Every structure is written in structure tokens, then in C-alpha cells.
Amino acid sequence: MLYKINTFKIFLSLIIANLFLLGATSAFANDSTAVPTTAENETTAITAEHHEAAHEAGAAHGEEKFNAGKMILEHVGDAHDWHIAGHLAMPLPVIIYSEAGLDIFSSARFEHGHATYHSDKTNISYKLEENKVVAVNEDGSVKEDLTASFYDLSITKNVASLLFSLVLLCWIFISVAKAYTRNPGKAPKGLQSFVEPIIIFLRDDVAKSSIGEKHYKKFMPYLLTVFFFIWINNLLGLIPIMPGGANLTGNVAVTLTLAVLTFIITTINANGHYWRHVFAMPGVPVGVLVLLTPIEILGVFLRPFVLMVRLFANITAGHIIALSFFSLIFIFGEMNTGAGLGFSLFSTAFTVFMMVMELLVAFLQAYVFTLLSAVYFGAAVEEGHHEDAHAH
Amino acid sequence: MNLVKPEFGLIFWMSVTFLIVFFLMKKFAWGPILKMIQEREESIESALNSAQKAKEEMAELQNNNEKLLAEARLEKDKMLKEAREIKETMINDAKEAAQKEAQRIMAEARNSIQNEKMAAINELKNQVALMSVDIAEKIIRKDLSKDENQKTLVATLINDVKLN
């Protein structure tokens, strides 16, 4: 346990170190672009800029200047189509529920944000604005109040990825369960032997040690589902093309739902001992209790909140770093094709390094989320010992 | 910032689908898997326990066997010893008996010889007496008044007596 946390800290420090490295290289990039403008006279600077712009226009086929931040945010965010390769993307259904009724149509109608779609049924015109569906007027301006009032239940890239991962999860584990019932008492085979050590690890080292022999069985299905859900989605997030590519576990809505589920299960199963510790810590004088109780109550909500933020931040940060290394290739490429090519070697090496680390982080974050959930459940069902109560 | 703003749609789909999958998995995946793993662990444990028990039993059996063997060996030695003793006593007894018998037979033989001897002597005595009487008769019958006669008579008598 202690050892696990230490490795986790090492990973975290590695990530931070990488961020510094990234900052340093970006600064270096800025300096090198700045050099010709300051060192040489104005005319040459202008011609250089002009030359650069022309070169860029030729290379990028008239596309706007490469914006790393925008690209990264688009990649870690949600979308209404699922990018496959190049300009090929799978359109996904848009589902909008408003007071006027339900509208279901393909996201292909937006033509990648270039067109508006008018629904005759509800008489609302929709448009994509920064990957979000908004209601618009005839002239194309956004109807803020209507946009705020409808519910966007679209099957976005994340939702499609969610459905895919859940089907995958069901398929894997129901087939494993079948393998168990087909030859009971036999040694595991294939996929079964891959997942069994993990299941046993979660049962013995996470659930049993955190919750205790008496109650752990009740929480096993949730812990196992959460662990494998997070792990599979972390791994799918690392695959750059469909069916991966969605940053599902790095999406705050998903981690929020998971954290809320952990919170609900903790609260439902909490016994008197748990609440006594929250509202009136035994063995603490009343004066201190006035201070302590609000902190404890806050802690009840803070714990799932931290759970939510940790998973979201870790996975998103990993994606951002990997994407940043890729972006560096294009940033250098815009300056000079040779620099871009040269840097691509460095970038690829670092991205591979990041990916390997992300593979570990994928497992680690799933483990941490599951372990902390188990620890919270353990606190909720812990039986009160009088001597123990004073020790807290 | 959109990144940290949870979207309603995703929360909705996540809650609904995750819970459905959770209950599906609980019933069709985790239930059987955990049950089977536990059952297998228990069966392995019981198999190990019974193997341990069998091993102990074997050891005990071997101990018993050794004890039995030792006892048997002792018994055998005892029996052999006894047999040897019996043999010796039997031989001794037989020897003694034979000696006694021999002595008895000898004594009997000696007795019978003595008896025969005595009988023979008695017989001889009787014969001598008879002969003496016969002689006396003959002497008496003849005129024994003359010396000559007497002498011839004695001579003839003595000739007659042939000590057989």
C-alpha cells in the first residue's frame, strides 16, 4: 500500500517534470522565432515574416495557423462526430429534448459546423458552436434562452465510446463468467487467467483489507465494475483512432457520476458509528467539536469530490502532455520543415515514453479510484470499538 | 471553461448505462465469477488439507508398521530362543530318559543273569544231590563190605559221573 503510493508520487513528479520540460522547449521555440525580428533590421524581418506566411499558406493548403491549445482542447473534449482518420469521421446522432418536443437527427446535417439544421417538428434551427449544439435564429445568431432550456442528450463521441466500452466490458466478463461455469473448479484459461489475478487482487488487497472480512462481499460487484470500467476506458483513451480516442475517464461528467455513485453507496451503507464520527467525534471536547463537525461534514462531500477531480485531472493531463508533444512537431514544422522533421524524432520518443507511462497511469488511476472507494465503504461500515474510538 | 463543466447529456447517459451494466454484470458476471473463484479456492484448500491429512496418516501408518515390524522381530527372537531352549531341554530329557532306560535294561539283564545263575546253581545242586543219592543207593545196593568192591565201585561211579 505504502509502496503503491510512493510509485504513484514518482509518476506524479515525472508528469510535473515533463510539464517543466515542455514549458522550457516552448520558451526555446519562442526565442528562436524572436531572434530574426530583434537581431536584424525591420525590412528583413518583414520579408522573413512574409516569406514565412507564404510558406505556411502553401504548406497548410490555405488552412488557418496551427493552434496547439485549440487542437488539444478539441481532442480532450467531446464532439458530435467520431474522428476516424484524416477528414473521415463517423457522424453521431443528435438528440435534443426541449419543451417543443424531441428532435433526433444525424450530426452529418451540420456538415462539420458549417450548416444549420432546421427541425420542422419543433420548429427550431440548430447549429454547432464550438462542438456544442445551440439553437439559432433565422439570421444565424444564437438563441441563448432556448439553448439554455433544452436538454442535449446526443450520442456524442464520449457517449458512443461509453456505450462501446460498456458493451466490451459486458462481453469480456460475461464470457469469462461463462468460462467459469463451463468448467467449474478447473484452472483458468485464456482471458479468464488474465482477469482472475486482478479480480483476486481487488478482492484480497483492496476490498478485504479496506472493508474487512465481514462486509466486503456486498461491495465487490461495484468495486470490480468501477475498476474495470475506468481501466478499459483509460486504455481506450490511449488508442488514437476509433474505437478509442475519446477522453471518457478524463471527462468531468463521467468522473462526477462515478464519484456520486461512490458517495451514494457510502451514505446508504453508513452505520451509526460513521455518523457519530461525522457529527460528534467521540472523545473530543464540545469546544473543539464546534470546529471539527463542520470540517467532518465538509469532508463527507470533499472525499467524492477529490475522487472526481483526481481521475479527471490525471487522465486529462496525460492526454494534454502527449498531445503537446505532437503539437511541438507542427509548431516547429511551421517555422521550418527541417526543424519539424528533426523535432518529430524527439517528439515521437517522448510520446512513446508518455504512452508507456500512461499505460501504467491507466491502471494506477483505476486502482486508486477503486481503493479509495473501498476505503470510504470501509469507513462507512466500520464497527465501533470503544477503545478504537478514542484512538481516532 | 468547457473542460471542467459537466455536460448534462453525458451524465444522463453515463448514469443510465453504467447502472444497467452494473446490475447486468453483478448478476451475470461478478456473481458467478466470485462464486466460482471462492468455490475453487475452497476446493483447493480442502484438497490440500486432505493431502496433508493423508500424508500424516501415511506417516502414522509407517510408524505403526515399523512398530509392528519391531514387535514381530522381537517376537521372532523370543520364539527362536524359546524353541532353542525347548530343543535343548528335549534333547536333555531324551538323553536322560535313554540313560535311565539303558540303566534299567542293564539292571534287568543283570538281574535275570543273576536269577539264571542262581537257578542254574540250584539245578546243579539238585542234580548233585540226586546224583549223590543215586550213588549212595548204588553203593548201598552193592556190597560194600569189601574194600575192593568199594574201590571198584567208586571207580566205576566216578567214571559214570561225567560232569557235563
Interface residues (C-beta under 8 A of the other chain):
Chain A: L73 V76 G77 D78 I95 E130 K132 Y151 D152 L153 S154 I155 T156 N158 V159 L162 L163 L166 L169 C170 F173 I174 V176 A177 Y180 T181 P184 G185 K186 E196 I199 I200 R203 K217 M220 P221 Y222 L224 T225 F229 N251 V252 A253 V254 L256 T257 L258 L261 F312 T316
Chain B: N2 L3 V4 K5 P6 E7 F8 G9 L10 I11 F12 W13 M14 S15 T17 F18 V21 F22 L24 M25 K26 F28 A29 W30 G31 P32 I33 L34 M36 I37 E39 R40 S43
